[in-house]
């Protein structure tokens, strides 16, 4: 039997790099648990630590606003390298956390936003709204950043309701929520592939 010519061999599957950002500083955060709980074939999840970033301050910028402190430059490089994003943030006073907003601001500075024209998804956990108001505010911020959020499915985990969704270490232990998270990742993957340059 003759070998199949390389030109007709199946194309190698695209692996997307997903930058995962947690807006909580707590070690055992439910939100950290959400973004580490699941992955799917074709996604490489890069957990980006934003806890050490200085507060956004133009006085720290150089090169006419296009140079940044080393920690910020390293963070911006990881954002630029990502094909898409997944954000997990608690709801603080109807909004996202200051930690996450600070990261969004740093990567939007300079001549070109690092976020622009990429797909994103939001997952939240909380009380009766499951963090939904924080997710809605993040969508509003994303309009200016030119982020393209998936619309469905949404994942707003009502973490205080029975049965338990997380263990004492913040790990996701609820099978139905894990499946909903998988569906979010599948939707993010499909949307990110649609946005890839042809």
HELIX and SHEET records of a PDB file:
HELIX    1   1 UNK A    6  UNK A    8  5                                   3    
HELIX    2   2 UNK A   30  UNK A   36  1                                   7    
HELIX    3   3 UNK A   58  UNK A   60  5                                   3    
HELIX    4   4 UNK A   70  UNK A   81  1                                  12    
HELIX    5   5 UNK A   98  UNK A  106  1                                   9    
HELIX    6   6 UNK A  132  UNK A  145  1                                  14    
HELIX    7   7 UNK A  175  UNK A  195  1                                  21    
SHEET    1   A 5 UNK A  43  UNK A  48  0                                        
SHEET    2   A 5 UNK A  16  UNK A  22  1                                        
SHEET    3   A 5 UNK A  84  UNK A  88  1                                        
SHEET    4   A 5 UNK A 118  UNK A 126  1                                        
SHEET    5   A 5 UNK A 147  UNK A 149  1                                        
SHEET    1   B 5 UNK A  43  UNK A  48  0                                        
SHEET    2   B 5 UNK A  16  UNK A  22  1                                        
SHEET    3   B 5 UNK A  84  UNK A  88  1                                        
SHEET    4   B 5 UNK A 118  UNK A 126  1                                        
SHEET    5   B 5 UNK A 155  UNK A 158  1                                        
END                                                                             
